[in-house]
């Protein structure tokens, strides 16, 4: 310990004499370590930290699929849920839930809560128990029983101030009274945005076999001990065959299949690959930073040759010398790690702001104990990595030669080759990051330029949910929507207003359908149609272009014949001769009502900007009165957010118990839908820019040190008649040679890794030649500039002064 403290004190004294060197080294390390810590905190919170459920690896999500109809991962009906509960041999327990919203009244203003109606088996399946009170029971799943609620921890904290007396309290949701019976522990809610749980009590109609096609439930299950996903999938293939045989009319021709996915994969989704890629990329940044600092230490060690030789002459062994240099590198690493931790705290918050709501388990992300330990480990490992090579290099040096050279530092061929190799590695790693950043940026630009089929600028969106108890009559729902849109349309500053059951990019509402006069073959299945129920001005408000026929109109009400507008993909798929107008469709959810095709519009990317357009149908909402209204209001000028207060006032004027929620400009909805791709492009760009800067500093430093070492040579060359441009060309050639080797190595490495990016790109190939050529040219240009600075200094050497200094 005494020796260690002595080494630390000596390292601090030595480093204090070179503040410029320390500043550059610490900043380089802080950037590398801080970026790694910030990204690791996200990876840890989203991917590595286990969810707060018992044995989460045994939890799965169960989906139905009509493969021939291109319907995948669909919800299930009540009869199908009961089949899943009784027929499989792979499950220890099964639960179902349905996500809804409800209005909480009784306070100063009505509030909107996210309500999950779940079977009593949900909590046992997840393996969670309330910290206060109890969960609900199977007896409470019966319609007509006393209504009860279980609060999530976040709802208990935010709305009830963690009041332990909340148990037994009565809440008014959508006009019905519920009694609070339990509170869940922190983080135990599933789905993640749930505020409260209520028992799912299916009606006799929902439970009947005639409603087997009414699919609205999600199903989670717990595998039996020792059961694998593959074995469970094989068991469910048997269950699917038995369901088809027992209910042939419901599944015939659709290609019915049941699939299971781990609950973790279901929650994380497609973010997993992106996060691991970003962690690997930021690791490259740290390697570039380590290479830069190692190069600085090598140059510094060469200049300290006489000091090292004196210490060796006084009895310091090789191990002692290595320990001293490692101590100096560890002091730099710890200092850089401490600063990096501060950068990581800021960087993590910025990541969460940039990604918005697009990151699953975002509440789990933060600089917790694992993240701090990771930062400490990376700091120590970094200190050893970039300090060991210079330390070993110095300890092997010809110390007697260093003594003879006096105070001038020497640079052997091995040290020179090592520094050149580190620069080549820096350039290669920087090029890999630049290629990745270029591909992600081009992919994001291609996605941003996609023809979405609608114009989001200038549109404000918001949601209203009508309580079923108060608005059970279809006529009342139709009247409310009509009056609200009339009031909003009359507001100053409003150009147009519309409503639909779901906005673009809001999710899927697939439906099977029939075409009048056309029958399916025995094994034929038609792809499901994306269904929207829209008001008369909805498509006009979104500025969706009409291609043929007419838009929906106010006259398309409940008393008029059914009307539907379809998109061009639907029309081209089923009426390639252009005779779609006048044809009649019937949704399977409405088995008696036919609707006439009155218009054809451009395709709207309803599922996502990166998803191809699918057949879509827009039915008149007045003919299918909605409980959930999603408003779209276009402003005449200025920010649409200025309309919020006026719209809320009109909603309250019609019904004071209805809140307007999820209010946001439509451009924000579009931006949030591509948030993960924006994050990838932004972070890869930052990482690549940092690596490029460090590589440029590395090239400049190595060439500058080489020029300093060859001062006498430069003086002799110019004394013998060499022109300054010859010296400039000599030095530039040395730098460009290093850059060229790095670019060549980086291109080969990039070609090998590009395939890993192919699934994360849109609108650009992983081997896009313009990206590779452009990045290589950029890196060569930066290398040329970084080399020109020390090369120019070399041309200013006075031959007489250079020779005299030797």
N, C-alpha and C positions, 0 to 999 in steps of 0.2 A: 504493500500500500504506500509506503514511504517513497519507493521508486516511482510508482505511478503518479503520485502527487508532484514529485520532482519533475517528471516528464511533462505533466500538464502545465506547471508553472513555466517551464522553459518554452513549451509550445506557445503559450500566450505571449511571452516576451518576444519570441521570434516573429510571430504573426503580427504583433503590434507595430513592428518596424516596416511592414509592407501593407499599409491600409488599402491601397488600390487592388492588390492581389486578393486580399481577404474579401473586399466588397464584391468583386467579380465572381469569386468562387462561391461565396455564400448565396448570392442572388441566383446563380445558376442552379445550385442545389435546392434552394427554396422553391424555385419554379418547378423543378422536377418532382421533388418530394410533395409539395403542396398539391400539385395536380393529381398525383397518384393517390394521395389521401382523400381528396374530394371525390374522385371517381370510385375509390374503394368504399367510401361511406355509402354511396348510392348502391353499389353492387351488394354490399353487405345487408343493407336494409331491405332491398327488393328480392335478392336471390338467395343469400346465405342464411339470413336469420330465420329460424323456423317459425311458422305461425303458432299462435298460442293455443293449439289444439292438441289433444292427446294422440300420440303416434300419427302425426300428420301424413306420413308416407303411405298410410293405409286408406286415406280419403280420396275418393274419385268423384268425378262428375259424369253423369250418365246422359247420353244424348240419343235421340232418334234420327234416322236419316232415310230419305227417299232418294236413293242414288240416281235413278233414272230421271227423276224430276229435278235433279240438281239442287235438292233441298238437303242441306247438311247441318248438323248440330241444331236441330229444332227442339222446341219444348214438347211436353207430353201432356196428354189428357189425364183426367182423374182415373178412368178405367185402366189406362196404360200404366200409370203410377202404381196401381194396385197389382198389376201383373209383375212389374219390376220388384215389388215388395215380396211377392209370394213365389214366383217361379225360379229366380236365379238361386244357384247353390253357392255362389261366390261371395255373397254379401252377408255380413254379420248384422247390419242394420241399414235401413233405407229411409230417407226423408225427402219431402217435397216442399217447395215454397213458391210464392208468387210475389213479385215486387210491385208495390203500389205507392201512391201518395195520398195523404189525408190532411185536412185542414184542422189545426188545433185552435179552438176558440175558447173564450173565457178570460183572455188577457186583454191588454190595451188594444192590440192589433192581432188579427188572425195570423197564424204561422203555418208554414207548410212543413210537414214531417214526412220522411221516407219510411214507409211501413212495409215490413216483410210479413206476409201472412204465411205461416209455416205450420207443418205438422208438429205434433208434440215430440216426435222422434228426432227433430233437427238437433237439439242440444245434446242428446245422448250420442247421436251419430258423430257430431263434431267433437265430442268429448269435453264440453264446457259445462260449468255449473254456475248459477248466479252467486254473487258474493253477498247479496241481500235477498231475502225472500226465497222464492221458488220459481221453477219454470211451470208452464201450463201443462195440463194432463190431456190424455186422449179423450176423456169425458167432455172436455171443453171444446172439442172439435165438432160438436153437434150443434147445428143451427138452432137458435133460440135459447141457448145457455147464456149465463152471465158472461159479458164480454170482459176479457182480461188482457193486460199488456205486460210485456217484459221490456224494460228500458236498456239501451246500450249505455256503456260508461260515458261516452261523449255526450249523449243526450242528458244523462243525469247531471253531468258537470255543467253543461252550457245552459240548460233550461231550468234546472232545479237546484243549482248551487250545491250539489252533493248532499242534499238534505236527507238524512237517514229516515226521516218520518214520511218519505214519499210513498212508502208501502201503504196500500189501502186508499191512496188518494184517487179521486175520480177525475178523469180527463174527458173532455168533449172532442171527439174526432168525427168530422163530417156530420155533426149533429147527434151522434150516438155516444152513450156514456160507456167508458171503459175504466176498469179498476186496475191500478198498478200492483202487480204481485211479485215482481222481482227486478233485480238490476244485475247485468252481466259484468264480468271483470274487464279491465282495460284491454283493448285490441282484440277482443273475442268476437266481434261482430262479423257475420258473413250473411249476405253480401256486404262489401266494405262500407257502403254509404248508408247502411240502415240506421235509423234512429230508434225505432221501436219494433217489437215483434208482437203479433197477434195470432191467435189460433186460426188455422185454415179450416173452415167449416164448409165443405162442399154441399151445395144444394142437391136434392134428389135428381134434378134435371142434369146437373153437371156429372153426377155419378152414374147416370144411366149409360148403357152400352150404345144407345143411339147417339150419344155425344162423344164417342171415341175419337172422332176427328177434331174435337174442340181442344186444341193444344195450347196451354198457357202456363204450365207448371215447369219449374226446373227441379232436377233430381240430383241429390248427392247421396253417396253410400259409403259405408266403411267395409273394406275387404276383410274377410276372415283371416286370422293369423296364418302366415305362410302362403297366402294366396298372392300370386303375381298378376300384373296387369295382363300379360299374355294369356294366362289361364282364365282370368275373368272374362277376357274378350271371347275366348273359345266357348265359355259357358253361355255368354249372352247371344252368341250365334245360334245356339240351340233354342234359347228363349225366343229369339226372333222368328225362327221357323215355327215354333209352337203357336205364337201369336198370329202369324199368317194363316196357319191351318185353321185356327179357331174363328178367325174373323176375316175371311177371304175378301169380302167386299171392301174392307177398309184399307187393305194393303196390296191388293192385286195390281200387278203391273208397275208398281212404284219402285221396286228394288229396295224393300224395307230392310234396314240393318240397324243394329244398336251398337254404339261405341262407348268406350270409357276413356276418360283422360284423367290424369292425376290432378288433384285439386290445385296443386302448386302451379302446374302448367296452365291450368285454366285461369288462375289469377294473374300470372305473369304475362301470359300471351306471347306475342312476338317480340317483346322487349328483351328477352333473354339474350338472343344472339347479338343485338346491338350493344348491350351493356358489356358483355365479355369482349367484344371487339374494341370498345372504347378503353377498357382496362388494359388490353394488350397494347393499344396505340399509345396510351399514356406511359406504359412501361418503356416503350421506345424513346419517349422524351427523356425519361430518367437515364437511360443508357447514353443518350447523346450528352446530357449534362455531366454524367460521370466521365465520359471521354474528354470533355472540355476541361474539367478540373484536373483529371489525370495528366493531360498535356501541360497544363499550367504547373503542376507539381514537378513534372519531369524537367521542364525548363528551369524551375526554381532550384531543383536538386542539383542540376548540372552546374548552376552558378555557385552552389555551396560546396563545390568539390574540396576546396582547401579546408573549410571548416570540418567536413567529414573526415578528411585525412588526419587532421590534428587530433580529433577525438579518438580515432583509431590508434594513433601513435601513443596516446595517453592510456591505452588499455581497453577501450570500448570494443567489445566483440561485435560480430555481425548481427547477432540477435538483438543486442542492445541498440545498435543503430536502426535496425528495422522497427523496433518498438518505439523509438523516438519519432520516426517519420510517420508511423501509424497513429501515434497519439496526436500529432498535428492534424492528420487527415480526419481523425475522429472528432477533434474539436471543431473543425470546419463543418463536418457532417451534422453534429449535434446542433450547432448554431443554425445551419441551414434548415434542419428539421424543425427547430422551434419556430423559425420564421415561416416555414412551410405550413406548419399547423395553423398559424394565424391566417395564412392565405387560404387554407382548406376550409376554415370556418366560413370565410366570406364566399369562397367558391361553391360550397355546398348549397348555401342559401341562393346563390345566383342560379345554380342548376335547377333548383326547384321552381324558381320564378320563371325561367325560360321554358321549362317543359310543361308548366301549367298543370292541368288535371290529367295529362296523358300518361303519367307515370304511376303504375300500380304500387300500392303499399307506400305511397309517398310519406305518410305519417310515420313510418318506421325509419325513415332516412334521417341521419344526424351523426354528429361526431361523438359517438358513444365510446365506451371502453374498448371494444374491439378495434375501432377506427384509430384511437390514440395509440394502442399497442402496435397496430400496423404501422403507423407513422414512426414510432420509436424503432421498430424492427427495421424498417426501410432505411432510416437514418443511419443506424449502426452498420447495416449491411453495405450501404453506399459508401460509408467511410472506409470500410475494409477493402471494398472493390477498387475504388479509385486511388486508395493510398498504398495498397500492397505492391502494385507493380513499380511505382517510382521508388518505394523503399527498397525493394529487392534490387532494382537497377543501381541505386546508389551504393548499396552495400557490396556489390560486385565490382565496383569501379576500380581502376588503377589508381590507388591512393597516392602512391609515390610519385606517379606522373602528375597528379593534381598538385602535389607539394612543389614539384619543380616548376610548374606553370605559374606559380605565384598566385595572384589574386584573380587572374582571368579564369572564368569557368571554361570547362572543356566539354565537348560533346562527342562521344564515341559513335561509331557507325551503327552499333546496335540500338543505342538510345535514339539516334536520328531516325532509323527505320521504324522503331516502335512509335515515335510521335507521328510519323507519316502514316503508319497503319491506323492509328487512332483517328486521324483526320479522315482517312478513307472510310472508316466505319461510320463516323459521324455523317458524312455526306450520303452514304448508302442508306442509313436509317432515316435521315431527313427526306430523302427522295421517296422512300416507301410511304412515309406519312403524307408527303405532298401529293402523291398519286391517290392515296385513299381520300384525302381531303378534296382533291379535284373531282373524283368520281362522285362523292357524296354531294358536293355543291352542284354539279351538273344534274344529278338525280333530283335534288330538291328544286332546282330551277325548272326542270322538265315537269315536275309535279305541280309546281306553282303556276305553270303556263297551260295546264290542262284545261280544255274547254269544259267547264263544269255544267253548262247548260242553263245556268241562272246567274244573276248579277247580285252578289251579296252586299256590295257597297251601298250605303244609305238605308239599310234595312235594320230595324230593331225587332228582336224576337222576345217572346215571353210565353209562359204557360199558365193555363187555368184548368183546374180539375173540378168538375161538378160532382158534388156528393150524390151517390146513387139513391140515398133515402129521400133527399129533397128534390131530385131531378129524375125520378124513376120514369116519368112519362116522356116519351119521345117528343111530343109536341112542345113540351116546356123547354127541352134542350134545344130544339130547333129555333124556338122563339128567342131564347137567350143569346144564341150565337148571332142571329140576325140583328137583334137590337144592339148588341155590343159592337158589331162591325159597322153598323150605321152610325153609331155615336163616335167611334174612333175615326171613321172616314170623314166626319164633319169637323174634326179638330183642326185648328190653324196649324199649318206646316205639314199636314199629312197629305201625301199624294194618293196613296191607295192602301188598303188593308185587306188581309185575308187570313184564313185559318185552315189548319189541317190536323189530322190525327198525329202526324209526324213530319218534322222538317227534314230537308236534305241533310245527309250525313248523320242523321239521328238514329239509324238502326234499320232493322229488317222487319217487314210486315208481309211475309210471303203468303200467297193463297193459291190453291188449285182452283180450276175453273172449267167451265164448259163453253163451247162455241155452238150456237144454234145451227142445227142442220149438219153438224160434223161429228162423226163418231170416231172413237179411238179403236185401234186394233187390239187384239187380245193381250199383247205384250207391249203395247205402246203407252208411253207416258210423256206428257207435255211438261216442259219446264214451268215451274211455278211463276206467277206474275207478282211483281212488287206492287203492292196495293197502297194507295193513298186516298183518303176521303177528304176532299178539299172544298172550300167555299168558292163562290163564283169568281171572286177577284184574286184568289190565291196565286194562280199561275201568272196572272198579269202583274201582281205585286213583285214576284220574283223575276219578272221580265223573261219568262220562258217563251221562246218563239213558236208561234203557230205555223205549222206547215200546210195544213189542209183542214177544211171544215170550219168549226167554230170552237170557242172556249166554252166552259161551263157558264151558265147564266143564272140570274136571280130566279128566273121562271122554272129552273130545274129543282123544284121543291118536292115535298112529300106527296103532293097531290098530282104531280106531273109524271109522265112515263120516265122510266129509268134512263139516265144519261151517263156516259163515261167518255173521257178523253184518254187516248193511249199514246205512248211514245213511238218514235219511228222504228226502234228495234222490234217492238211488239208487232207493229204493222208489217214490217218487212219479213218477219219470221213466219207469220201465219197467212198473210195476204200479199205475197210477192208481186202479184199483178197490179197492186195499187187499188184494190176494191174493198178496203177495210171500212170506209164510211158506210154507215147503215147496217153493218153487221151487229149481232147481239151476243152479249156475254152474260154468264151467270157465275157468280162466285159460289164455291161450295159452302161457304159460311152463310150464304143467303140462298137457300135451295129453291126458293119460289120466285124470286124477282129477276127478270132479265133487264139488262141495260143496253141501250143502243149506242154504238160508237158514233159520236157527233164531231170529233175533232182528232187531229194528230199533231203532236208537238215534238220539239227536239228532245233528245235524250238528256236527262238530268242524272248526274252521278249521285244517286240516292245513298249508296252504301259507303262511298268513300272516293276521294279523287284518284286513288291508285287502283280502284276496282273498275273493271269494264262495265259499261251500261248494260242493264238487263231489261227484259220486258217489263213495262210499268203501265199501270192503269190508274187514272185519277177519277174517282167516282164523286158525284155530287154529295157533299156532306149533309145537305138538308134532307137527303133521302136515306141517309144512314146517321141519324143524330148522334153526336159524339159526347162522351163524358169528359174526355181530355182534349182541350183545345190548345193548339200551339199557334200563337199569333205571329204574323209577319207584317210589319208596318213600314212602309217606305216613306221617308221624309222628302219634302220638296227640295230642301237645301239644308246645309249645315249638318251637324252631328245628329244622328237619329236618337242618341241617348237623351237629348233634351226633351224628347216626347214622353219619357217614362212617367213623370209625375202626372201628366194629364191623362195618360192611359189608365194609370192606377185609380185616379179619381173616377173615371167612367166605370171601371169594374166595381168599385165600392158603391157607386150610385145604383147599380143594378142589383147588387147583392153584397151587403157589408161584411158577410162572413167569408168571402172569397178573396184570397190573396193572389196577387200576380207574382209569380216566381220564375226562376231561371231566366231573368231578364239579361239580355246581352246583345250587342251588335252582331249581326250575322257574320261579319268578317272575322270576329273572334272565334265563332264556331268553326269556320273554315280553317283558321290558323291552328286551333286546338286539334283538329282532325289530323294535321300533319306535324304535330308537335315533336314526336319522336324522331322524325326525319330532320326537322330543323335542328334538334339537339345534336344529332350525329354530324350534320354538316358544320354546325358552329364549333363543336368541340374538336372535331378533326382539323378544322381550319386553325383553331388556336394552337393545338398541339403541333401541327405542321409548321406554323409560323414561328413558334418557340424553337423547334428543332432547327429550322432554317437559320435563325439568328445565332444559335449556339454553334452551328456548323460554320457559319461565316466567321464568327469570332475565332473558332478553332483554326481555320485556314489562315486567317490574318495573323494569329499568334505564332503559328508554326513558321510561316514564311518570315515574319518579323524577327523571330529568334534566329532563324537561319541567316538572315541578312546581318544581324548583329554578330553572329559567329564568324561570318565570312567578310567582315569589314576589311581586314588586311588583304584578302584576295581581291575584293572589289577595287581597293586602292591600287594594287599592282596592275590589274587589268586596265584601269583608266590611265595609269602612268605609262603603260606600254602602248597606248593609242586607242583603246576601246572607247567607242562613242557611248554617250549616256543611253541612247536608245538600245544599244546592244546589251547593256546591263539591265535595262528595263525588260527587254525581251527574255533575257536569261531568267530573271526572277519570275516574270509572268508565266513563263513556260513551266517552271517548277510548280507553281500553284495550280495551273490548269491541268498538269499531269495528275496531281493528287485528286483534283475534282473529277477528272475524266475517269480515273479508276473507281472512285466512289459512285459516280453516275452509272457506270457499267455494272458494278456489283448491285447497286440499288435497283436497276431495271430488271436484272435477273431475279432478284428477290421479290420484286413487285409482281412480276409475271407469275411466280409461283404462288403468291398469296392472293392474287386478284380473284381467283375462283371462289374464295371464301366470302367475297363481298357480293357475289352475283345475286343472292337471294335478298339482299338488303337494298338493291338499287331499283330505280324505276326510270325507264326511258333512256337508259344508257347502258352499253355493254361493259362488262368488267375489264375488257381489253380495248377500251376506247383509244384509238391511236393518237387522237389530238391531245388527250389528257397526258399520255406518256411523253409525247414529243414536247408539249408545252412545259411540262414540269421539268424535263431534262434541260430545256433551253433556259428556263428561269434559274435553275440551280447553277448552271454554268455561268450565267450572267452575274449572279450574286457572288460566285467564287471569283470571277474575274475582277469585280470591284473590290472584294476583300483582299485579293492579292495585289491589286494596283496600289493600295495605300502603302504597304511596306516597300513595294518595288520603287515607288516614287522616292521614298526616303533613301533607297540605295543609290539612286542616280544623283542625289545631292551630296554624296560622300566626297570630301576633299581628299585627293590622293596623298598629299603631303601629310595632312593630319592623321589619315588612316595609317600610313607607314610609321609616323612618329609614335602613335599610340602603341605600336608593337615593339 
